């Protein structure tokens, strides 16, 4: 769950700059996406992954792989089951944790037990760092968009990874060469404390923001919190044998849930212009406790989103994508 606290005074981090580029998929070329998710406690990750499959069906995106940054025992299996349901059982999945796993999700085990998939346990799955490195190494330069919708442990490990049998490049070199941009659900803007940044691994947030030189757009807690999806309208239109339907059923029986994660997917694939104002007048400084504040000076590679349309407009778009429309 994503909860916030007040913002605190935080120190500046040394951040590099680079020209901002569009992350929108071109008409002819699907956007190549790696999704990094904590598919466990909250259900918006389920909706976000469903959206990417909808975009893939219309040629707007291509899912290269999914990184599961979670200590939930069934998170990777649930992710695999959703990908399989949408006809992509081949999507590589990397896991951040292979032991000391817990069971705390309302939906991951139920979806994993009901829908076919290959990953039976994290112990036998590929690690997140290995999958990140392998996927990036195999892609054209400057082509990959990373979307993080959970905490930043796996991305931080990628950044700090050393050359290996997969690639002679370090993690930072691989990112610099292969990645186009990062869309990040995290933080609260202009200031606050949000779970993806502070729980359970604020040190990774500090590390990622200190070392990330390419364009990054933050979708803060306050944006998705205004957009409630997966409610009665979704229920009335959804196939009942879908794992997306089951996710929202088991989570809270279609009472609806904020769309924190879906906002980053929407921005990454469709671009920001239709729904959001993009704020570029500062940079995101993160404290050791994971709290953040948007402050001077400007870092040209960083921006955050503000909603510029009625929340209902975005709700309808996200619900439609979650339904596969
Ligand atoms: Ca999430």
py3Dmol code that shows the C-alpha trace and the ligand (Angstrom):
import py3Dmol

protein = """\
ATOM      1  CA  UNK A   1       0.000   0.000   0.000  1.00  0.00           C
ATOM      2  CA  UNK A   2       1.190   3.478  -0.734  1.00  0.00           C
ATOM      3  CA  UNK A   3       0.897   5.870   2.109  1.00  0.00           C
ATOM      4  CA  UNK A   4       2.463   9.207   2.712  1.00  0.00           C
ATOM      5  CA  UNK A   5       3.724  11.411   5.433  1.00  0.00           C
ATOM      6  CA  UNK A   6       4.867  14.981   5.539  1.00  0.00           C
ATOM      7  CA  UNK A   7       7.815  16.163   3.532  1.00  0.00           C
ATOM      8  CA  UNK A   8      11.067  16.955   5.273  1.00  0.00           C
ATOM      9  CA  UNK A   9      14.035  19.106   4.519  1.00  0.00           C
ATOM     10  CA  UNK A  10      16.409  17.002   2.516  1.00  0.00           C
ATOM     11  CA  UNK A  11      19.822  17.494   1.111  1.00  0.00           C
ATOM     12  CA  UNK A  12      20.604  17.940  -2.540  1.00  0.00           C
ATOM     13  CA  UNK A  13      21.902  15.030  -4.461  1.00  0.00           C
ATOM     14  CA  UNK A  14      24.361  15.316  -7.232  1.00  0.00           C
ATOM     15  CA  UNK A  15      22.482  14.576 -10.414  1.00  0.00           C
ATOM     16  CA  UNK A  16      23.511  14.684 -14.017  1.00  0.00           C
ATOM     17  CA  UNK A  17      21.504  16.330 -16.750  1.00  0.00           C
ATOM     18  CA  UNK A  18      20.620  15.374 -20.259  1.00  0.00           C
ATOM     19  CA  UNK A  19      18.127  16.707 -22.771  1.00  0.00           C
ATOM     20  CA  UNK A  20      14.551  15.602 -22.242  1.00  0.00           C
ATOM     21  CA  UNK A  21      13.180  13.359 -24.920  1.00  0.00           C
ATOM     22  CA  UNK A  22       9.689  12.099 -25.593  1.00  0.00           C
ATOM     23  CA  UNK A  23       8.801   8.649 -24.289  1.00  0.00           C
ATOM     24  CA  UNK A  24       5.743   8.305 -26.510  1.00  0.00           C
ATOM     25  CA  UNK A  25       5.609   5.336 -28.835  1.00  0.00           C
ATOM     26  CA  UNK A  26       5.819   6.262 -32.473  1.00  0.00           C
ATOM     27  CA  UNK A  27       3.043   5.198 -34.797  1.00  0.00           C
ATOM     28  CA  UNK A  28       5.083   2.517 -36.458  1.00  0.00           C
ATOM     29  CA  UNK A  29       7.278   1.248 -33.662  1.00  0.00           C
ATOM     30  CA  UNK A  30       5.947  -0.181 -30.404  1.00  0.00           C
ATOM     31  CA  UNK A  31       7.577   1.129 -27.252  1.00  0.00           C
ATOM     32  CA  UNK A  32       9.940  -1.457 -25.740  1.00  0.00           C
ATOM     33  CA  UNK A  33       9.085  -1.699 -22.046  1.00  0.00           C
ATOM     34  CA  UNK A  34      10.493  -3.382 -18.970  1.00  0.00           C
ATOM     35  CA  UNK A  35       7.995  -3.263 -16.093  1.00  0.00           C
ATOM     36  CA  UNK A  36       9.407  -3.402 -12.551  1.00  0.00           C
ATOM     37  CA  UNK A  37       6.580  -4.256 -10.143  1.00  0.00           C
ATOM     38  CA  UNK A  38       5.921  -5.136  -6.506  1.00  0.00           C
ATOM     39  CA  UNK A  39       2.870  -7.174  -7.367  1.00  0.00           C
ATOM     40  CA  UNK A  40       1.775  -8.044  -3.846  1.00  0.00           C
ATOM     41  CA  UNK A  41      -0.015  -5.878  -1.287  1.00  0.00           C
ATOM     42  CA  UNK A  42      -1.834  -3.461  -3.532  1.00  0.00           C
ATOM     43  CA  UNK A  43      -3.787  -4.310  -6.663  1.00  0.00           C
ATOM     44  CA  UNK A  44      -2.857  -1.407  -8.924  1.00  0.00           C
ATOM     45  CA  UNK A  45       0.084  -3.475 -10.216  1.00  0.00           C
ATOM     46  CA  UNK A  46      -2.440  -5.930 -11.670  1.00  0.00           C
ATOM     47  CA  UNK A  47      -4.163  -3.105 -13.507  1.00  0.00           C
ATOM     48  CA  UNK A  48      -0.855  -1.689 -14.730  1.00  0.00           C
ATOM     49  CA  UNK A  49       0.247  -4.999 -16.225  1.00  0.00           C
ATOM     50  CA  UNK A  50      -3.160  -5.444 -17.869  1.00  0.00           C
ATOM     51  CA  UNK A  51      -2.760  -2.016 -19.476  1.00  0.00           C
ATOM     52  CA  UNK A  52       0.584  -2.984 -20.982  1.00  0.00           C
ATOM     53  CA  UNK A  53      -0.963  -6.090 -22.516  1.00  0.00           C
ATOM     54  CA  UNK A  54      -3.744  -3.937 -23.981  1.00  0.00           C
ATOM     55  CA  UNK A  55      -1.149  -1.587 -25.461  1.00  0.00           C
ATOM     56  CA  UNK A  56       0.756  -4.557 -26.843  1.00  0.00           C
ATOM     57  CA  UNK A  57      -2.347  -5.844 -28.635  1.00  0.00           C
ATOM     58  CA  UNK A  58      -2.728  -2.503 -30.411  1.00  0.00           C
ATOM     59  CA  UNK A  59       0.938  -2.257 -31.330  1.00  0.00           C
ATOM     60  CA  UNK A  60       1.753   0.614 -28.973  1.00  0.00           C
ATOM     61  CA  UNK A  61       4.072  -1.312 -26.671  1.00  0.00           C
ATOM     62  CA  UNK A  62       6.145  -4.453 -26.495  1.00  0.00           C
ATOM     63  CA  UNK A  63       6.727  -6.031 -23.082  1.00  0.00           C
ATOM     64  CA  UNK A  64      10.372  -7.116 -23.025  1.00  0.00           C
ATOM     65  CA  UNK A  65      10.224  -8.490 -19.506  1.00  0.00           C
ATOM     66  CA  UNK A  66       8.823  -8.032 -16.040  1.00  0.00           C
ATOM     67  CA  UNK A  67      10.928  -7.533 -12.925  1.00  0.00           C
ATOM     68  CA  UNK A  68       9.204  -8.673  -9.721  1.00  0.00           C
ATOM     69  CA  UNK A  69      10.583  -6.694  -6.800  1.00  0.00           C
ATOM     70  CA  UNK A  70       8.712  -8.345  -3.960  1.00  0.00           C
ATOM     71  CA  UNK A  71       9.111 -10.739  -1.051  1.00  0.00           C
ATOM     72  CA  UNK A  72       5.660 -12.213  -1.605  1.00  0.00           C
ATOM     73  CA  UNK A  73       5.862 -15.935  -2.276  1.00  0.00           C
ATOM     74  CA  UNK A  74       3.358 -15.869  -5.150  1.00  0.00           C
ATOM     75  CA  UNK A  75       4.108 -12.511  -6.741  1.00  0.00           C
ATOM     76  CA  UNK A  76       6.232 -13.877  -9.605  1.00  0.00           C
ATOM     77  CA  UNK A  77       3.881 -16.785 -10.242  1.00  0.00           C
ATOM     78  CA  UNK A  78       0.909 -14.406 -10.323  1.00  0.00           C
ATOM     79  CA  UNK A  79       2.740 -12.162 -12.785  1.00  0.00           C
ATOM     80  CA  UNK A  80       3.559 -15.161 -14.954  1.00  0.00           C
ATOM     81  CA  UNK A  81      -0.090 -16.273 -14.837  1.00  0.00           C
ATOM     82  CA  UNK A  82      -1.298 -12.854 -16.001  1.00  0.00           C
ATOM     83  CA  UNK A  83       1.217 -12.797 -18.857  1.00  0.00           C
ATOM     84  CA  UNK A  84       0.183 -16.322 -19.849  1.00  0.00           C
ATOM     85  CA  UNK A  85      -3.504 -15.361 -19.793  1.00  0.00           C
ATOM     86  CA  UNK A  86      -2.765 -12.589 -22.260  1.00  0.00           C
ATOM     87  CA  UNK A  87      -0.917 -14.951 -24.585  1.00  0.00           C
ATOM     88  CA  UNK A  88       2.641 -14.048 -23.558  1.00  0.00           C
ATOM     89  CA  UNK A  89       3.914 -17.015 -21.479  1.00  0.00           C
ATOM     90  CA  UNK A  90       7.330 -16.281 -22.963  1.00  0.00           C
ATOM     91  CA  UNK A  91       7.847 -12.969 -21.174  1.00  0.00           C
ATOM     92  CA  UNK A  92      11.005 -13.218 -19.029  1.00  0.00           C
ATOM     93  CA  UNK A  93      10.459 -12.604 -15.326  1.00  0.00           C
ATOM     94  CA  UNK A  94      13.244 -11.730 -12.906  1.00  0.00           C
ATOM     95  CA  UNK A  95      12.849 -11.818  -9.135  1.00  0.00           C
ATOM     96  CA  UNK A  96      14.492  -9.676  -6.487  1.00  0.00           C
ATOM     97  CA  UNK A  97      14.266 -12.274  -3.757  1.00  0.00           C
ATOM     98  CA  UNK A  98      14.618 -16.056  -3.856  1.00  0.00           C
ATOM     99  CA  UNK A  99      14.300 -17.010  -0.184  1.00  0.00           C
ATOM    100  CA  UNK A 100      12.708 -15.826   3.084  1.00  0.00           C
ATOM    101  CA  UNK A 101       9.541 -15.218   1.134  1.00  0.00           C
ATOM    102  CA  UNK A 102       6.236 -14.377   2.824  1.00  0.00           C
ATOM    103  CA  UNK A 103       2.592 -14.720   2.016  1.00  0.00           C
ATOM    104  CA  UNK A 104       0.685 -11.517   2.541  1.00  0.00           C
ATOM    105  CA  UNK A 105      -1.113 -10.634  -0.698  1.00  0.00           C
ATOM    106  CA  UNK A 106      -4.874 -10.938  -0.953  1.00  0.00           C
ATOM    107  CA  UNK A 107      -4.698 -12.043  -4.567  1.00  0.00           C
ATOM    108  CA  UNK A 108      -1.321 -13.394  -5.772  1.00  0.00           C
ATOM    109  CA  UNK A 109      -1.752 -16.953  -4.491  1.00  0.00           C
ATOM    110  CA  UNK A 110      -5.350 -17.170  -5.696  1.00  0.00           C
ATOM    111  CA  UNK A 111      -4.453 -16.030  -9.210  1.00  0.00           C
ATOM    112  CA  UNK A 112      -1.390 -18.301  -9.304  1.00  0.00           C
ATOM    113  CA  UNK A 113      -3.490 -21.292  -8.230  1.00  0.00           C
ATOM    114  CA  UNK A 114      -6.306 -20.606 -10.681  1.00  0.00           C
ATOM    115  CA  UNK A 115      -4.429 -19.665 -13.864  1.00  0.00           C
ATOM    116  CA  UNK A 116      -1.732 -21.606 -15.760  1.00  0.00           C
ATOM    117  CA  UNK A 117       1.880 -20.458 -15.542  1.00  0.00           C
ATOM    118  CA  UNK A 118       5.425 -21.807 -15.537  1.00  0.00           C
ATOM    119  CA  UNK A 119       7.125 -20.198 -12.532  1.00  0.00           C
ATOM    120  CA  UNK A 120       6.435 -22.432  -9.570  1.00  0.00           C
ATOM    121  CA  UNK A 121       8.693 -20.730  -7.033  1.00  0.00           C
ATOM    122  CA  UNK A 122      11.124 -17.858  -6.781  1.00  0.00           C
ATOM    123  CA  UNK A 123      13.890 -20.261  -5.798  1.00  0.00           C
ATOM    124  CA  UNK A 124      14.103 -21.507  -9.371  1.00  0.00           C
ATOM    125  CA  UNK A 125      13.472 -18.164 -11.088  1.00  0.00           C
ATOM    126  CA  UNK A 126      16.095 -15.933 -12.715  1.00  0.00           C
ATOM    127  CA  UNK A 127      17.268 -12.971 -10.646  1.00  0.00           C
ATOM    128  CA  UNK A 128      16.096  -9.470 -11.405  1.00  0.00           C
ATOM    129  CA  UNK A 129      19.629  -8.250 -12.097  1.00  0.00           C
ATOM    130  CA  UNK A 130      20.272 -11.061 -14.563  1.00  0.00           C
ATOM    131  CA  UNK A 131      17.014 -10.444 -16.439  1.00  0.00           C
ATOM    132  CA  UNK A 132      17.491  -6.681 -16.491  1.00  0.00           C
ATOM    133  CA  UNK A 133      21.037  -7.061 -17.868  1.00  0.00           C
ATOM    134  CA  UNK A 134      20.124  -9.732 -20.423  1.00  0.00           C
ATOM    135  CA  UNK A 135      17.155  -7.766 -21.741  1.00  0.00           C
ATOM    136  CA  UNK A 136      19.056  -4.502 -22.019  1.00  0.00           C
ATOM    137  CA  UNK A 137      22.075  -6.129 -23.646  1.00  0.00           C
ATOM    138  CA  UNK A 138      19.858  -7.535 -26.401  1.00  0.00           C
ATOM    139  CA  UNK A 139      18.096  -4.315 -27.350  1.00  0.00           C
ATOM    140  CA  UNK A 140      18.958  -1.515 -29.780  1.00  0.00           C
ATOM    141  CA  UNK A 141      20.698   1.500 -28.266  1.00  0.00           C
ATOM    142  CA  UNK A 142      18.469   4.109 -26.628  1.00  0.00           C
ATOM    143  CA  UNK A 143      15.301   2.078 -27.113  1.00  0.00           C
ATOM    144  CA  UNK A 144      14.111   0.758 -23.748  1.00  0.00           C
ATOM    145  CA  UNK A 145      11.666   2.433 -21.375  1.00  0.00           C
ATOM    146  CA  UNK A 146      11.788   1.224 -17.783  1.00  0.00           C
ATOM    147  CA  UNK A 147       8.583   1.626 -15.781  1.00  0.00           C
ATOM    148  CA  UNK A 148       8.936   1.127 -12.033  1.00  0.00           C
ATOM    149  CA  UNK A 149       5.746   0.692 -10.028  1.00  0.00           C
ATOM    150  CA  UNK A 150       7.267  -0.663  -6.838  1.00  0.00           C
ATOM    151  CA  UNK A 151      10.265  -0.006  -4.661  1.00  0.00           C
ATOM    152  CA  UNK A 152      13.619   0.458  -6.333  1.00  0.00           C
ATOM    153  CA  UNK A 153      15.717  -2.428  -5.017  1.00  0.00           C
ATOM    154  CA  UNK A 154      16.059  -4.187  -8.374  1.00  0.00           C
ATOM    155  CA  UNK A 155      16.777  -1.020 -10.344  1.00  0.00           C
ATOM    156  CA  UNK A 156      19.438  -0.060  -7.812  1.00  0.00           C
ATOM    157  CA  UNK A 157      21.060  -3.483  -8.136  1.00  0.00           C
ATOM    158  CA  UNK A 158      21.065  -3.133 -11.920  1.00  0.00           C
ATOM    159  CA  UNK A 159      22.711   0.284 -11.691  1.00  0.00           C
ATOM    160  CA  UNK A 160      25.452  -1.105  -9.444  1.00  0.00           C
ATOM    161  CA  UNK A 161      25.923  -4.368 -11.343  1.00  0.00           C
ATOM    162  CA  UNK A 162      29.371  -5.242 -12.663  1.00  0.00           C
ATOM    163  CA  UNK A 163      30.359  -6.580 -16.101  1.00  0.00           C
ATOM    164  CA  UNK A 164      29.625 -10.295 -16.320  1.00  0.00           C
ATOM    165  CA  UNK A 165      29.051 -13.160 -18.745  1.00  0.00           C
ATOM    166  CA  UNK A 166      25.937 -11.394 -20.044  1.00  0.00           C
ATOM    167  CA  UNK A 167      27.629  -8.122 -20.982  1.00  0.00           C
ATOM    168  CA  UNK A 168      31.047  -6.490 -20.683  1.00  0.00           C
ATOM    169  CA  UNK A 169      29.257  -3.294 -19.689  1.00  0.00           C
ATOM    170  CA  UNK A 170      28.526  -2.239 -16.127  1.00  0.00           C
ATOM    171  CA  UNK A 171      24.928  -1.594 -15.130  1.00  0.00           C
ATOM    172  CA  UNK A 172      25.330   2.136 -15.511  1.00  0.00           C
ATOM    173  CA  UNK A 173      26.954   1.676 -18.928  1.00  0.00           C
ATOM    174  CA  UNK A 174      24.170  -0.655 -20.057  1.00  0.00           C
ATOM    175  CA  UNK A 175      21.535   1.841 -18.959  1.00  0.00           C
ATOM    176  CA  UNK A 176      23.340   4.735 -20.588  1.00  0.00           C
ATOM    177  CA  UNK A 177      23.556   2.850 -23.874  1.00  0.00           C
ATOM    178  CA  UNK A 178      20.249   0.982 -24.036  1.00  0.00           C
ATOM    179  CA  UNK A 179      17.652   2.912 -22.044  1.00  0.00           C
ATOM    180  CA  UNK A 180      15.567   5.743 -23.414  1.00  0.00           C
ATOM    181  CA  UNK A 181      13.828   6.889 -20.253  1.00  0.00           C
ATOM    182  CA  UNK A 182      12.414   5.902 -16.867  1.00  0.00           C
ATOM    183  CA  UNK A 183       8.817   6.363 -15.783  1.00  0.00           C
ATOM    184  CA  UNK A 184       8.654   6.081 -12.002  1.00  0.00           C
ATOM    185  CA  UNK A 185       5.620   5.748  -9.769  1.00  0.00           C
ATOM    186  CA  UNK A 186       7.130   7.059  -6.582  1.00  0.00           C
ATOM    187  CA  UNK A 187       7.383   9.992  -4.240  1.00  0.00           C
ATOM    188  CA  UNK A 188       4.945  12.745  -3.473  1.00  0.00           C
ATOM    189  CA  UNK A 189       5.115  16.146  -5.087  1.00  0.00           C
ATOM    190  CA  UNK A 190       6.049  18.799  -4.356  1.00  0.00           C
ATOM    191  CA  UNK A 191       7.031  17.043  -1.116  1.00  0.00           C
ATOM    192  CA  UNK A 192       6.097  14.109   1.075  1.00  0.00           C
ATOM    193  CA  UNK A 193       6.846  10.519   1.877  1.00  0.00           C
ATOM    194  CA  UNK A 194       5.544   7.678  -0.271  1.00  0.00           C
ATOM    195  CA  UNK A 195       5.981   3.944   0.179  1.00  0.00           C
ATOM    196  CA  UNK A 196       7.796   3.056  -3.039  1.00  0.00           C
ATOM    197  CA  UNK A 197      10.513   5.508  -1.992  1.00  0.00           C
ATOM    198  CA  UNK A 198      10.720   4.678   1.720  1.00  0.00           C
ATOM    199  CA  UNK A 199       9.550   1.111   2.298  1.00  0.00           C
ATOM    200  CA  UNK A 200      11.373  -1.233   2.606  1.00  0.00           C
ATOM    201  CA  UNK A 201      14.474   0.138   0.924  1.00  0.00           C
ATOM    202  CA  UNK A 202      14.990   3.930   0.917  1.00  0.00           C
ATOM    203  CA  UNK A 203      18.733   3.477   0.311  1.00  0.00           C
ATOM    204  CA  UNK A 204      17.958   2.147  -3.161  1.00  0.00           C
ATOM    205  CA  UNK A 205      15.823   5.205  -3.889  1.00  0.00           C
ATOM    206  CA  UNK A 206      18.692   7.490  -2.921  1.00  0.00           C
ATOM    207  CA  UNK A 207      21.108   5.435  -5.015  1.00  0.00           C
ATOM    208  CA  UNK A 208      18.890   5.383  -8.115  1.00  0.00           C
ATOM    209  CA  UNK A 209      18.197   9.104  -8.068  1.00  0.00           C
ATOM    210  CA  UNK A 210      21.828   9.960  -7.422  1.00  0.00           C
ATOM    211  CA  UNK A 211      23.065   7.935 -10.382  1.00  0.00           C
ATOM    212  CA  UNK A 212      20.238   8.249 -12.945  1.00  0.00           C
ATOM    213  CA  UNK A 213      21.344  10.543 -15.773  1.00  0.00           C
ATOM    214  CA  UNK A 214      18.643   9.878 -18.404  1.00  0.00           C
ATOM    215  CA  UNK A 215      15.151  11.363 -18.562  1.00  0.00           C
ATOM    216  CA  UNK A 216      12.883  10.356 -15.670  1.00  0.00           C
ATOM    217  CA  UNK A 217       9.260  11.337 -15.050  1.00  0.00           C
ATOM    218  CA  UNK A 218       7.803  10.796 -11.598  1.00  0.00           C
ATOM    219  CA  UNK A 219       4.118  10.026 -11.072  1.00  0.00           C
ATOM    220  CA  UNK A 220       3.690  10.941  -7.427  1.00  0.00           C
ATOM    221  CA  UNK A 221       1.220   9.495  -4.946  1.00  0.00           C
ATOM    222  CA  UNK A 222      -1.078  12.492  -5.279  1.00  0.00           C
ATOM    223  CA  UNK A 223      -1.788  11.863  -8.975  1.00  0.00           C
ATOM    224  CA  UNK A 224      -2.973   8.268  -8.958  1.00  0.00           C
ATOM    225  CA  UNK A 225      -4.733   8.781  -5.659  1.00  0.00           C
ATOM    226  CA  UNK A 226      -7.325  10.914  -7.438  1.00  0.00           C
ATOM    227  CA  UNK A 227      -8.121   8.234 -10.009  1.00  0.00           C
ATOM    228  CA  UNK A 228     -10.114   5.294  -8.674  1.00  0.00           C
ATOM    229  CA  UNK A 229     -10.401   2.313 -11.016  1.00  0.00           C
ATOM    230  CA  UNK A 230     -11.412  -1.322 -10.773  1.00  0.00           C
ATOM    231  CA  UNK A 231     -14.786  -0.436  -9.278  1.00  0.00           C
ATOM    232  CA  UNK A 232     -18.396  -1.165 -10.205  1.00  0.00           C
ATOM    233  CA  UNK A 233     -18.063  -0.024 -13.816  1.00  0.00           C
ATOM    234  CA  UNK A 234     -15.053  -2.265 -14.359  1.00  0.00           C
ATOM    235  CA  UNK A 235     -16.847  -5.175 -12.682  1.00  0.00           C
ATOM    236  CA  UNK A 236     -19.922  -4.828 -14.867  1.00  0.00           C
ATOM    237  CA  UNK A 237     -17.894  -4.935 -18.080  1.00  0.00           C
ATOM    238  CA  UNK A 238     -15.126  -7.396 -17.244  1.00  0.00           C
ATOM    239  CA  UNK A 239     -14.907 -11.034 -18.199  1.00  0.00           C
ATOM    240  CA  UNK A 240     -15.342 -12.989 -14.987  1.00  0.00           C
ATOM    241  CA  UNK A 241     -12.695 -15.535 -15.919  1.00  0.00           C
ATOM    242  CA  UNK A 242      -9.941 -12.924 -16.193  1.00  0.00           C
ATOM    243  CA  UNK A 243      -7.096 -12.715 -13.656  1.00  0.00           C
ATOM    244  CA  UNK A 244      -7.554  -8.942 -13.680  1.00  0.00           C
ATOM    245  CA  UNK A 245     -11.183  -9.395 -12.589  1.00  0.00           C
ATOM    246  CA  UNK A 246     -10.026 -11.850  -9.957  1.00  0.00           C
ATOM    247  CA  UNK A 247      -7.364  -9.472  -8.687  1.00  0.00           C
ATOM    248  CA  UNK A 248      -9.861  -6.712  -7.987  1.00  0.00           C
ATOM    249  CA  UNK A 249     -12.404  -9.225  -6.657  1.00  0.00           C
ATOM    250  CA  UNK A 250     -10.019 -10.658  -4.094  1.00  0.00           C
ATOM    251  CA  UNK A 251      -8.471  -7.304  -3.237  1.00  0.00           C
ATOM    252  CA  UNK A 252     -11.635  -5.489  -2.162  1.00  0.00           C
ATOM    253  CA  UNK A 253     -14.591  -6.870  -4.136  1.00  0.00           C
ATOM    254  CA  UNK A 254     -14.601  -4.001  -6.640  1.00  0.00           C
ATOM    255  CA  UNK A 255     -14.804  -1.184  -4.141  1.00  0.00           C
ATOM    256  CA  UNK A 256     -12.328   0.514  -6.470  1.00  0.00           C
ATOM    257  CA  UNK A 257      -8.720   1.421  -5.851  1.00  0.00           C
ATOM    258  CA  UNK A 258      -6.439   4.354  -6.575  1.00  0.00           C
ATOM    259  CA  UNK A 259      -4.456   4.086  -9.828  1.00  0.00           C
ATOM    260  CA  UNK A 260      -0.970   5.030  -8.679  1.00  0.00           C
ATOM    261  CA  UNK A 261       0.793   2.463 -10.881  1.00  0.00           C
ATOM    262  CA  UNK A 262      -1.432   2.794 -13.912  1.00  0.00           C
ATOM    263  CA  UNK A 263      -0.574   6.508 -14.163  1.00  0.00           C
ATOM    264  CA  UNK A 264       3.075   5.730 -14.907  1.00  0.00           C
ATOM    265  CA  UNK A 265       2.114   3.184 -17.565  1.00  0.00           C
ATOM    266  CA  UNK A 266      -0.325   5.653 -19.150  1.00  0.00           C
ATOM    267  CA  UNK A 267       2.316   8.391 -19.291  1.00  0.00           C
ATOM    268  CA  UNK A 268       5.067   6.097 -20.541  1.00  0.00           C
ATOM    269  CA  UNK A 269       3.097   4.723 -23.476  1.00  0.00           C
ATOM    270  CA  UNK A 270       0.709   7.547 -24.444  1.00  0.00           C
ATOM    271  CA  UNK A 271       2.888  10.480 -23.414  1.00  0.00           C
ATOM    272  CA  UNK A 272       1.948  13.127 -20.886  1.00  0.00           C
ATOM    273  CA  UNK A 273       0.290  15.791 -23.011  1.00  0.00           C
ATOM    274  CA  UNK A 274      -3.297  14.573 -23.084  1.00  0.00           C
ATOM    275  CA  UNK A 275      -3.789  14.150 -19.351  1.00  0.00           C
ATOM    276  CA  UNK A 276      -0.944  15.792 -17.473  1.00  0.00           C
ATOM    277  CA  UNK A 277       1.042  18.929 -16.919  1.00  0.00           C
ATOM    278  CA  UNK A 278       4.758  18.143 -16.794  1.00  0.00           C
ATOM    279  CA  UNK A 279       6.619  20.112 -14.132  1.00  0.00           C
ATOM    280  CA  UNK A 280      10.302  20.666 -14.867  1.00  0.00           C
ATOM    281  CA  UNK A 281      11.319  23.552 -12.615  1.00  0.00           C
ATOM    282  CA  UNK A 282      13.493  21.631 -10.150  1.00  0.00           C
ATOM    283  CA  UNK A 283      14.624  18.171  -9.215  1.00  0.00           C
ATOM    284  CA  UNK A 284      13.576  15.439  -6.815  1.00  0.00           C
ATOM    285  CA  UNK A 285      15.799  15.364  -3.734  1.00  0.00           C
ATOM    286  CA  UNK A 286      15.455  12.273  -1.564  1.00  0.00           C
ATOM    287  CA  UNK A 287      16.495  11.982   2.065  1.00  0.00           C
ATOM    288  CA  UNK A 288      17.931   8.869   3.693  1.00  0.00           C
ATOM    289  CA  UNK A 289      14.483   8.036   5.129  1.00  0.00           C
ATOM    290  CA  UNK A 290      12.912   8.050   1.655  1.00  0.00           C
ATOM    291  CA  UNK A 291      11.042  11.337   2.020  1.00  0.00           C
ATOM    292  CA  UNK A 292      11.338  13.604  -0.979  1.00  0.00           C
ATOM    293  CA  UNK A 293      11.004  17.224  -1.987  1.00  0.00           C
ATOM    294  CA  UNK A 294      10.944  18.952  -5.371  1.00  0.00           C
ATOM    295  CA  UNK A 295      13.343  21.852  -5.192  1.00  0.00           C
ATOM    296  CA  UNK A 296      15.851  24.009  -7.076  1.00  0.00           C
ATOM    297  CA  UNK A 297      18.061  23.816  -8.989  1.00  0.00           C
ATOM    298  CA  UNK A 298      16.560  22.531 -12.217  1.00  0.00           C
ATOM    299  CA  UNK A 299      17.811  19.161 -13.386  1.00  0.00           C
ATOM    300  CA  UNK A 300      16.840  18.983 -17.037  1.00  0.00           C
ATOM    301  CA  UNK A 301      16.398  15.213 -17.044  1.00  0.00           C
ATOM    302  CA  UNK A 302      13.772  15.229 -14.270  1.00  0.00           C
ATOM    303  CA  UNK A 303      10.061  16.033 -14.228  1.00  0.00           C
ATOM    304  CA  UNK A 304       6.907  15.174 -12.332  1.00  0.00           C
ATOM    305  CA  UNK A 305       3.282  14.932 -13.387  1.00  0.00           C
ATOM    306  CA  UNK A 306       0.241  16.946 -12.354  1.00  0.00           C
ATOM    307  CA  UNK A 307      -3.234  15.978 -13.452  1.00  0.00           C
ATOM    308  CA  UNK A 308      -4.709  18.554 -15.858  1.00  0.00           C
ATOM    309  CA  UNK A 309      -8.041  16.882 -16.646  1.00  0.00           C
ATOM    310  CA  UNK A 310     -10.893  15.679 -14.465  1.00  0.00           C
ATOM    311  CA  UNK A 311      -9.957  12.422 -12.706  1.00  0.00           C
ATOM    312  CA  UNK A 312     -12.987  10.751 -14.330  1.00  0.00           C
ATOM    313  CA  UNK A 313     -11.424  11.197 -17.769  1.00  0.00           C
ATOM    314  CA  UNK A 314      -8.337   9.270 -16.737  1.00  0.00           C
ATOM    315  CA  UNK A 315     -10.407   6.722 -14.828  1.00  0.00           C
ATOM    316  CA  UNK A 316     -12.382   5.883 -17.933  1.00  0.00           C
ATOM    317  CA  UNK A 317      -9.237   5.515 -20.021  1.00  0.00           C
ATOM    318  CA  UNK A 318      -7.496   3.273 -17.482  1.00  0.00           C
ATOM    319  CA  UNK A 319     -10.570   1.130 -16.827  1.00  0.00           C
ATOM    320  CA  UNK A 320     -10.966   0.649 -20.581  1.00  0.00           C
ATOM    321  CA  UNK A 321      -7.360  -0.466 -20.949  1.00  0.00           C
ATOM    322  CA  UNK A 322      -7.689  -2.808 -17.971  1.00  0.00           C
ATOM    323  CA  UNK A 323     -10.674  -4.334 -19.755  1.00  0.00           C
ATOM    324  CA  UNK A 324      -8.613  -4.767 -22.902  1.00  0.00           C
ATOM    325  CA  UNK A 325     -10.587  -2.192 -24.904  1.00  0.00           C
TER     326      UNK A 325
END
"""
ligand_1 = """\
1
CA
Ca 3.059 -1.255 -7.083
"""
view = py3Dmol.view(width=600, height=400)
view.addModel(protein, "pdb")
view.setStyle({"model": 0}, {"cartoon": {"style": "trace"}})
view.addModel(ligand_1, "xyz")
view.setStyle({"model": 1}, {"stick": {}})
view.zoomTo()
view.show()
